[in-house]
């Protein structure tokens, strides 16, 4: 899977919560006020299932989940990324 594929899947998932609001890959999703820290756990579950990776306690830092870029970097660090 490529970084762009990871970003695309993450963007699509987040789009369900942002009701068509445009998100740049670097936008802090928690700063928007649309989502909160409880949403972070839903995001963790999505990431684990969608990308077949395990998020461990060391990964549970909001900085790893605050943007599409951050999520894709985390996923890439835990899986094989092509291209």
N, C-alpha and C positions, 0 to 999 in steps of 0.2 A: 504494500500500500504506500502511496506517495504522501508527502506532506499536504499537497493540495486536496487529495481525497479525504484525509483526516479532517482538514479544515472544512471541506464541503459538508461532510456528515455532521460535524459539530455545529456548523452554521444552520443546517436544516433543523437539527434538534432544538437549538436555541430560538429559532424562528417561531416555534409553537408558542413560546412564552412572550415574545416581543411583538406579537400581532402586526407583522409587516413593517415594524420600525427597522430602519437600516442599521446594521451593525458593521463597523469596520473590524478587521481582524485584531486590531490592537485596543479596541474599546474595552474599558473596565465594566463588565456587565453588572457588577455589584454597585458601582457608583451611579448607575442609571436609576436606581430605586425600583426597577421593575422586578428584580429578583433579590433574594436575601440569603442569609447563611443556611437556612433550612433547605433552600433550593440546591445548595452545594451538594447535599447528600444525594438528591435526585440526579444531579449531574454526575457524581461519582458512579452511581449505579448504571447510568447510561453508558459511561465510558468503559466500565468493566465489561459490560455485556456486548456493546457494539464492537469493541476493539479486542476482545478476548485477552484482556490483561488484568492483573490484580493490582489494586491500589493499596499500598501498605501504610502503616502509621506515619512513616517518614515522608510520605507524599501528601499527607493531609494538611496542606498549607494553602490558604485561600489564593496565594500568589500563583499556584499551579492551575487554578481554575478561573481566574478573573477575566480571561479574554480567550478568544479563539486561538490566538498565537500561543498563549500559555498552555492551553489544553493540548494543542498539537505537538508542542515541544515535549510535554510530559508523555504523551502517547508514544511519540517517536523514541524517547529514551527507554521505553519499556518493550518495544517491539521492533521488528525488522521493517525498515522504511526503504522504499526504492525510489529512485529518481529524485 
